[in-house]
Amino acid sequence: MDLFRFDYEDPNSLPDDDIKAVFEDSNNRLWIGTAKGAAIYRPEKLNFLRIQHKATDPGTLSNDLITTIHEDSQGGVWIGTDNGLNLWQEKSHRFDRFFVEKDGRNPCQ
């Protein structure tokens, strides 16, 4: 059995050891949500593709504190964070972000 941990010097390690969510999608990919971002396990390389928020890039996660990971009926992977919901775009490896308005309204309705 392999043990995976965050390694500051390894950009292909987990983003953090504080794991908040674990999810296997319909393509048998293992998604890990942590307090400092998400990661997709790459078994052929025995490492992870890190997915993290970048303030200057709206195609990244809206926040690094992951609260949940879910797959919808069309195979879309949704990542819930402490500040917004994010839909993974498989082809571009980018996200569409969704937020609740400050007055509590849902902008998607």
JOWO-V526993 format. One record per backbone hydrogen bond with DSSP energy under -0.5 kcal/mol. NH is the residue of the N-H (numbers start at 1). CO is the residue of the C=O. Records with the same first field share a line. If there is no record, write none. Layout:
NH->CO  CO
This chain:
7->14
10->7
11->9
13->10
14->5
19->17
20->33
21->33
23->31
25->23  29
28->25
31->23  29
32->39
33->21
34->37
35->18
37->34  64
38->51
39->32
40->49
41->30  39
42->47
43->41
45->42
46->42
47->42
48->12
49->40
50->48
51->38
57->54
58->56
60->57
66->34  64
67->80
68->80
70->78
72->76
75->72
78->70  76
79->86
80->68  78
81->84
82->65
84->81
85->98
86->79
87->96
88->77  86
89->94
90->88
93->89
94->89
95->59
96->87
98->85
101->105
104->101
107->99  105
109->106
